[in-house]
């Protein structure tokens, strides 16, 4: 019985990080890469609602 427990722990130790890696890769696979100017322009477009406070 303890051999089965050790095998189960080893499976979790090996497979767990691989599953986490696959999940993180799927989250970041379709991201758009922008240069600094495009990123700033996109942020300004998202936040510019016409209310200017000075």
C-alpha positions in Angstrom: 0.0 0.0 0.0 2.8 2.4 0.8 4.3 1.7 -2.7 1.1 2.9 -4.3 1.2 6.0 -2.2 4.7 6.8 -3.2 3.9 6.2 -6.9 0.9 8.5 -6.6 3.0 11.2 -5.0 5.6 10.8 -7.8 2.9 11.1 -10.5 1.6 14.4 -8.9 5.2 15.7 -8.6 5.9 15.1 -12.3 2.5 15.8 -13.9 1.5 18.8 -11.7 4.1 21.2 -13.0 3.5 20.1 -16.6 -0.2 20.8 -16.2 0.4 24.2 -14.8 2.9 25.0 -17.6 0.3 24.0 -20.2 -2.3 26.1 -18.6 -0.1 29.2 -18.4 1.0 28.6 -22.1 -2.6 28.5 -23.2 -3.3 31.8 -21.3 -0.5 33.6 -23.0 -0.5 32.1 -26.5 -2.8 34.7 -28.2 -1.6 38.0 -26.8 -0.9 40.9 -29.0 2.6 42.3 -28.9 2.7 46.1 -29.0 5.4 48.6 -29.1 5.4 51.4 -26.5 3.7 54.0 -28.6 0.9 51.6 -29.6 0.4 50.5 -26.1 0.2 54.1 -24.8 -2.3 54.9 -27.5 -4.4 51.9 -26.7 -4.5 52.8 -23.0 -5.4 56.4 -23.8 -8.3 55.2 -26.0 -9.5 53.0 -23.2 -9.5 55.7 -20.6 -10.3 58.8 -22.6 -14.0 59.3 -21.9 -14.1 63.1 -22.6 -13.9 64.1 -18.9 -10.7 66.0 -18.6 -9.8 67.1 -15.1 -7.1 69.7 -14.7 
